[in-house]
Amino acid sequence: MLWWNLLNLRSPNRRARVHAAGRLATFPKSRRALVAVVRALADSDLGVRSAAGRSLRIIGPYQIRRVMEFIRKGTIDESRALEALIDLIQEKDALCRSAAAEGLAAFAEHRASAALIGALNDPVTFVRIEAVRALRYRRNKEAAEPLRSVLADKDKLVAQEAGWALSDLGDNRAVPFLLCTLADGDEKVRSQALSCLVSLCGTNWIRSEAVQSAVPFIATELNNMKVEATTTRENSGRSPEYRKSAIGIDNRRRLLVELLGEIGAPSGTEAILEAIATGSERVQTAARRALTRLTDPRAVHQLVAILESTDVTLRHEAADALIRINDGAAARALALSLTVSNGDVNRLALASLEKIIGWEAFDEVLDCVPTLVNSLSRANTGDRTVVLKALSRIKHAAIFPAFLAEDRFDARNTEALIINCLCEILMKSAATISEPDLKAASRLRILASQGSVKSGVTSGDIDINYYSGAETGFRSVDCSAVHCLARQELGRRGISDSV
């Protein structure tokens, strides 16, 4: 009964007082029990003080606000209780130190903060945790620096509590730690870290300056985890504990890689590329998807490789990333992808190229024109059409001689496209074409494959049509449009088209 324990606290018998102080913990919501416990902290006997400290540890979560209220009203002698708790936090009994740390949260004086900061170096884990929680509850700015050092605590739980405390203090230097905590294996821990990030950086925390600047810290953590994962994999055959540890490291690494993709900062590119090179299959898959969310020219090579993935969604994401990069290297990579013997990849690459403004004028694209032309001889009809459509868009002076030099158009069914491209080049950029090329165009003749006559392709006022050739079973292509345009340009230059 409460009244009996309150009476025994005044007993001259030490054992009775110790027993009563411990029993007060069974009344966690009682105002009278709280006052009695705090007063018992100032008892002359260590045993009574320790028992009161253990009771306060249980009562504390319910009553800290009441303690502060009682102090303000004078119900409890603040200086007497504070002295008792400061003495108690230095006792040998870890439970006493833990209870005292929790009780000190109720006091606003600097001496309470100093005692709690000293307890951050306590050798016992749960004492450090209670000290961090008390400092978090007090929201004392002077504790920010000591709490930052606790982020490196060897015990993960202590470091996490320090992270939560710093977020409550509004210290952005906790952001790197909180970001890495998002890869924790415990869903509750990840949820708490996310709440802290939202509290610090707002609902759009992923795009905040503090998060963007913390990317190098995540990259360093990933590098450390790579070394740890390598060591663990080497020992994974020795015991189940190693195998379990390897899976945990792998999951954390995967979550951090996904986080880098969500943040989308270019400073994370190298870490993602390293994960593709050295990670497990799950980590590599996550890294490839993360890479598609970046806009960094250093990722072009890997993005092109992703275009050949069996995952259709991933292929399209890689193409979108190359479009966003929007430079010569990306355009060249997409142009070379046109030569891959996969119709889906070819069509996706061409569609992506056409979304890059001015891609046909990039020097990097012009350099790969010979490769594109050579691919025409080994591509199937569908792939060949895609390559021809791309070539027709490229800077005319570069593509015209490549077309004229080709004699591999037999049995291909795309002769009309070739003639149309040549006509467009002659009409738009005839002045940039050399004299030898113009003379070759004026004498052009292409032999087509067997088959039904296709409809003509119109270029300006000139129709380009198939007609039956002299050879039995073959038909040739009417090149009169090309001849006419080439001769017009030669005549304008005053050059005779003699064979």
C-alpha atoms as one frame of an Amber mdcrd trajectory, in Angstrom:
protein
   0.000   0.000   0.000   1.265   3.477  -0.876   0.709   5.018   2.546   2.692
   2.232   4.218   5.700   2.753   1.928   5.547   6.530   2.469   5.576   5.921
   6.221   8.539   3.516   6.034  10.603   6.096   4.113  10.778   8.044   7.410
  11.775   4.999   9.431  15.157   5.024  11.171  15.567   1.440   9.962  17.752
   1.414   6.843  16.330  -1.819   5.428  12.774  -0.504   5.750  13.675   2.675
   3.882  15.422   0.733   1.091  12.432  -1.584   0.691   9.965   1.326   0.649
  11.989   3.319  -1.902  12.035   0.317  -4.236   8.321  -0.400  -3.814   7.364
   3.132  -4.859   8.013   2.086  -8.460   4.732   0.165  -8.339   2.870   3.495
  -8.244   4.149   5.138 -11.472   1.251   7.584 -11.842   1.003   8.701  -8.247
   1.940  12.305  -7.451   2.740  11.437  -3.827   4.991   8.537  -4.879   6.900
  10.812  -7.257   7.549  13.424  -4.568   8.629  10.736  -2.135  11.040   9.152
  -4.666  12.706  12.460  -5.455  13.099  13.236  -1.761  14.519   9.747  -1.149
  17.294  10.560  -3.634  18.740  12.835  -0.919  18.758  10.084   1.755  21.992
   9.715   3.675  22.153   6.002   2.875  23.507   4.829  -0.502  21.171   1.831
  -0.582  18.106   4.068  -0.217  19.376   6.435  -2.907  20.013   3.529  -5.302
  16.544   2.073  -4.702  15.008   5.516  -5.241  17.002   5.913  -8.454  15.699
   2.580  -9.772  12.150   3.609  -8.912  12.605   6.972 -10.587  13.811   5.167
 -13.724  10.447   3.401 -13.875   8.352   6.397 -12.843  10.321   8.868 -14.966
   8.626   8.352 -18.349   5.252   9.065 -16.720   6.311  11.857 -14.400   9.131
  14.046 -15.795   6.716  16.842 -16.674   5.217  16.615 -13.171   8.679  16.886
 -11.619   9.234  20.147 -13.492   5.816  21.361 -12.424   6.493  20.508  -8.766
   9.840  22.295  -8.925   8.166  25.434 -10.272   5.527  25.308  -7.516   8.089
  24.620  -4.815   6.581  21.243  -3.875  10.042  19.723  -4.343  13.236  21.435
  -3.216  15.009  21.810  -6.590  18.526  22.322  -5.281  18.271  19.383  -2.889
  16.931  17.000  -5.570  19.485  18.195  -8.139  22.413  17.632  -5.775  21.125
  14.160  -5.002  20.849  13.225  -8.698  24.313  14.633  -9.524  25.774  12.526
  -6.704  23.785   9.501  -7.855  25.028   9.734 -11.484  28.551   9.150 -10.168
  27.725   6.003  -8.204  29.266   2.616  -9.049  25.860   1.039  -9.597  24.991
   1.416 -13.316  21.251   1.267 -12.569  21.640   4.228 -10.224  23.550   6.194
 -12.841  20.902   5.402 -15.431  18.052   6.480 -13.128  19.880   9.672 -12.210
  20.438  10.525 -15.893  16.726  10.156 -16.542  15.826  12.216 -13.485  18.186
  15.046 -14.489  16.046  15.673 -17.571  13.658  17.550 -15.292  16.212  20.186
 -14.271  17.078  23.225 -16.355  20.246  24.235 -14.530  23.648  24.166 -16.242
  24.927  21.700 -13.621  22.358  19.150 -14.815  23.535  19.556 -18.425  27.175
  19.191 -17.401  26.415  15.989 -15.490  24.512  14.511 -18.447  27.239  15.450
 -20.921  29.757  13.707 -18.677  27.542  10.619 -18.676  27.820  10.399 -22.487
  31.200   8.712 -21.898  29.853   6.203 -19.389  31.203   2.658 -19.987  27.700
   1.151 -19.744  25.531   1.372 -22.858  22.128   1.934 -21.238  23.535   4.751
 -19.073  24.754   6.540 -22.214  21.358   5.992 -23.822  19.530   7.543 -20.850
  21.957  10.484 -20.833  21.312  11.125 -24.538  17.555  10.849 -24.053  17.677
  13.306 -21.156  19.643  15.820 -23.239  17.163  15.320 -26.071  14.274  16.036
 -23.719  15.933  19.204 -22.394  16.618  20.493 -25.974  19.702  22.278 -24.716
  21.744  23.768 -27.594  24.999  23.514 -25.644  24.687  19.716 -25.875  24.798
  19.718 -29.685  28.580  19.409 -29.989  28.942  16.543 -27.465  26.010  14.749
 -29.116  27.686  14.984 -32.530  30.661  13.079 -31.144  28.272  10.389 -29.882
  27.196   9.702 -33.503  30.404   7.677 -33.774  29.601   5.600 -30.674  30.526
   1.927 -31.020  27.002   0.966 -29.965  24.455   1.511 -32.744  21.578   2.222
 -30.336  23.485   5.038 -28.609  24.422   6.601 -31.951  20.802   6.417 -33.129
  19.542   8.153 -29.989  22.136  10.890 -30.569  20.852  11.284 -34.136  17.267
  11.672 -32.926  18.424  14.192 -30.289  20.338  16.315 -32.804  17.336  16.388
 -35.136  15.216  17.707 -32.254  17.860  20.387 -31.699  17.615  21.342 -35.410
  21.260  20.506 -36.123  21.729  19.770 -39.848  25.012  18.030 -39.148  22.955
  15.019 -38.140  21.702  14.634 -41.729  24.527  12.347 -43.014  24.034   9.986
 -40.084  20.263   9.979 -40.525  20.612   9.219 -44.231  22.788   6.193 -43.498
  20.312   5.104 -40.836  17.672   4.855 -43.562  19.489   1.647 -44.573  19.054
   0.053 -41.142  17.570  -3.417 -41.038  14.899  -2.373 -38.521  11.836  -0.795
 -40.122  11.046   1.195 -36.962  14.536   2.712 -36.990  14.170   3.639 -40.670
  10.789   5.230 -39.944  12.244   7.266 -37.069  15.161   8.413 -39.245  12.739
   9.487 -41.956  10.659  11.451 -39.440  13.804  13.203 -38.216  14.815  14.103
 -41.777  11.382  15.540 -42.472  11.613  17.506 -39.218  15.046  18.889 -40.137
  14.705  19.465 -43.892  10.971  19.634 -44.585   8.675  17.310 -46.514  10.809
  17.661 -49.661  13.892  16.632 -47.699  15.316  14.573 -50.565  15.991  17.771
 -52.540  17.219  19.888 -49.619  20.713  21.372 -49.674  21.689  19.539 -46.483
  20.835  16.147 -48.012  22.536  16.925 -51.325  25.729  17.940 -49.547  25.689
  14.727 -47.483  26.106  12.464 -50.537  29.928  12.132 -50.150  29.342  10.799
 -46.633  27.029   8.089 -48.030  29.601   7.268 -50.717  32.262   6.805 -48.025
  29.922   4.583 -46.039  29.285   2.467 -49.133  33.013   2.090 -49.699  33.493
   0.959 -46.096  30.646  -1.507 -46.504  32.261  -2.894 -49.677  35.385  -3.804
 -47.703  33.248  -5.221 -44.892  31.148  -7.231 -47.366  34.267  -8.694 -49.005
  35.652  -9.839 -45.647  32.305 -11.277 -44.575  31.809 -13.178 -47.849  35.239
 -14.735 -47.490  34.210 -16.074 -44.073  30.559 -16.808 -44.891  31.240 -20.530
 -45.249  32.563 -20.819 -41.716  29.411 -20.207 -39.695  25.720 -19.179 -39.984
  26.538 -15.925 -38.184  28.824 -14.834 -41.014  26.209 -15.707 -43.613  23.576
 -13.722 -41.737  25.968 -10.798 -41.417  26.716 -10.927 -45.156  22.998 -10.729
 -45.970  22.576  -7.776 -43.597  25.479  -5.862 -45.154  24.129  -6.623 -48.612
  20.695  -5.243 -47.708  22.138  -2.075 -46.196  24.328  -1.536 -49.230  21.342
  -1.976 -51.534  19.244   0.512 -49.548  22.040   3.116 -49.601  22.473   2.727
 -53.349  18.717   3.212 -53.836  18.933   6.302 -51.624  21.688   7.779 -53.810
  19.414   7.272 -56.799  16.548   9.040 -55.035  18.784  11.986 -54.119  20.059
  12.163 -57.703  23.233  14.133 -56.936  26.114  13.695 -59.458  28.547  13.307
 -56.555  27.053   9.855 -55.975  27.814   8.547 -59.468  31.179   6.970 -58.656
  29.748   5.111 -55.665  26.895   3.722 -57.785  29.282   2.649 -60.551  31.445
   0.936 -57.934  28.375  -0.895 -56.637  27.637  -2.137 -60.165  31.202  -3.404
 -60.477  31.601  -5.053 -57.061  28.144  -5.627 -55.591  26.027  -8.746 -55.428
  23.303  -9.326 -57.994  20.701  -7.515 -55.878  23.042  -4.584 -55.269  23.898
  -4.382 -58.982  20.228  -4.334 -59.960  19.523  -1.544 -57.470  22.610   0.365
 -58.652  21.598   0.179 -62.309  18.156   1.514 -61.470  19.705   4.259 -59.319
  22.030   5.224 -62.173  19.059   5.880 -64.457  17.928   8.618 -62.063  21.139
  10.622 -62.335  22.156  13.186 -64.933  25.905  12.688 -65.080  27.986  12.176
 -68.275  30.186   9.724 -66.356  27.251   7.316 -66.315  26.830   7.200 -70.108
  28.816   3.993 -70.662  26.816   2.017 -68.109  23.509   3.531 -69.243  24.187
   2.281 -72.765  24.830  -1.196 -71.380  21.506  -0.987 -69.525  19.748  -0.334
 -72.845  20.297  -4.030 -73.636  18.769  -5.184 -70.353  15.967  -7.731 -70.434
  13.982  -5.443 -68.122  11.882  -3.268 -70.447  11.154  -0.648 -67.784  14.830
  -0.350 -66.917  15.721   0.076 -70.599  13.317   2.988 -70.939  14.612   4.570
 -67.718  18.169   4.357 -69.069  17.072   5.985 -72.331  15.377   8.796 -70.404
  18.577   9.331 -68.409  20.619   9.651 -71.621  18.092  12.188 -72.922  18.459
  14.228 -69.719  22.272  14.171 -70.003  21.767  15.748 -73.447  25.392  16.027
 -74.587  27.605  14.674 -77.345  28.681  11.595 -75.411  25.085  10.586 -74.741
  24.089  11.205 -78.356  27.040   9.145 -79.610  26.167   6.301 -77.260  22.575
   6.253 -78.478  23.689   6.449 -82.119  25.973   3.442 -81.692  23.105   1.577
 -80.009  21.336   1.714 -83.366  23.773  -0.944 -84.592  22.802  -3.479 -81.912
  21.035  -6.507 -83.361  17.929  -5.947 -81.249  14.992  -4.187 -82.849  13.538
  -2.990 -79.528  16.842  -1.422 -78.519  17.266   0.185 -81.968  13.839   1.779
 -81.925  14.245   2.965 -78.338  17.654   4.475 -79.134  16.282   6.334 -82.177
  13.272   7.657 -80.255  15.625   8.878 -77.520  18.014  10.473 -80.009  15.209
  12.473 -81.572  14.450  14.000 -78.159  17.991  15.423 -77.871  17.916  18.833
 -79.491  20.549  19.219 -82.213  21.982  15.727 -81.743  22.714  15.354 -85.461
  25.243  18.208 -85.331  27.335  16.857 -82.424  30.913  16.067 -83.455  30.752
  12.839 -81.455  27.832  11.676 -83.607  29.554  12.613 -86.864  32.581  10.544
 -85.820  30.485   7.384 -85.671  28.886   7.820 -89.133  31.175   5.175 -90.742
  30.173   2.665 -88.068  26.495   3.323 -88.716  26.962   2.966 -92.465  28.893
  -0.298 -92.066  26.080  -1.684 -89.909  23.706  -1.418 -92.881  25.299  -4.449
 -94.532  24.601  -6.790 -91.629  21.344  -5.390 -90.235  17.972  -6.906 -90.933
  15.334  -4.868 -92.737  13.820  -3.348 -89.589  17.159  -2.439 -88.034  18.404
  -1.060 -91.326  15.412   1.235 -91.624  16.086   2.611 -88.131  19.745   3.306
 -88.976  18.785   4.973 -92.257  16.275   7.222 -90.512  18.993   8.298 -88.108
  21.523   8.837 -90.893  19.065  11.003 -92.798  19.038  13.419 -89.860  22.806
  13.715 -89.484  24.754  16.688 -90.831  24.495  16.362 -94.598  28.113  16.986
 -95.580  29.188  14.031 -93.462  26.554  11.510 -94.533  26.360  12.123 -98.295
  29.694  10.519 -99.313  29.010   7.605 -96.967  25.793   6.811 -98.829  27.397
   7.178-102.237  30.243   4.846-101.298  27.881   2.040-100.404  27.374  -0.742
-102.931  25.749  -3.140-100.483  22.127  -2.209-100.979  21.154  -5.308-102.938
  18.361  -7.466-101.477  17.539  -4.924 -98.797  14.164  -3.358 -99.637  15.114
   0.103 -98.359  16.479   1.638-101.568  13.720   4.253-101.690  14.769   5.535
 -98.260  18.373   5.866 -99.452  17.358   7.791-102.553  15.070  10.008-100.511
  17.904  10.796 -98.066  20.239  11.709-100.936  17.609  13.978-102.435  16.987
  15.754 -99.143  20.716  16.319 -98.700  21.044  17.719-102.222  18.089  20.027
-101.758  19.103  21.357 -98.321  22.901  21.384 -98.353  24.092  20.983-101.916
  26.600  23.805-101.480  28.490  21.815 -98.828  28.962  18.716-101.019  32.285
  18.208-102.760  32.660  18.096-106.553  33.646  14.379-106.702  30.595  13.449
-104.652  28.300  15.493-106.876  29.697  13.779-109.986  29.222  10.374-108.345
  25.630  11.270-107.495  24.932  12.348-111.084  25.845   8.813-112.247  24.241
   6.839-109.387  22.385   3.603-110.135  21.157   1.128-107.491  20.127  -2.442
-108.242  17.228  -3.561-106.066  16.062  -6.984-104.973  13.276  -9.096-106.404
   9.751  -8.418-105.216   6.685  -6.341-105.807   6.988  -2.706-106.856   6.687
  -0.314-103.916   4.961   3.029-103.957   7.130   5.991-104.780   8.674   8.449
-102.378   8.174  12.097-103.206  10.929  14.645-102.661   9.942  18.154-103.650
   8.436  18.105-107.130  10.311  14.960-108.206   8.872  11.446-107.848  11.230
   8.558-107.110   9.680   5.266-108.288  10.668   1.691-108.879  10.476   0.361
-112.434  11.111  -3.013-114.096  14.761  -3.441-115.029  16.324  -5.107-118.048
  17.558  -8.025-115.972  15.088 -10.866-115.733  13.507 -11.096-112.303  15.108
  -7.884-111.027  14.017  -4.308-110.838  16.141  -1.196-110.487  15.464   2.089
-108.737  14.818   5.327-110.567  17.665   7.618-109.539  16.658  10.446-111.884
  15.836  12.735-108.960  19.353  12.372-107.562  20.878  12.758-111.032  18.865
  15.923-111.694  19.689  17.607-108.389  23.374  16.748-108.591  23.652  18.064
-112.156  21.836  21.254-111.200  24.422  21.951-108.508  27.309  21.098-110.854
  25.837  23.454-113.466  25.494  26.190-110.858  29.187  25.796-110.120  30.007
  25.773-113.853  31.347  22.222-113.818  30.789  19.750-116.636  29.467  16.322
-115.669  31.539  14.277-118.105  31.944  10.573-117.486
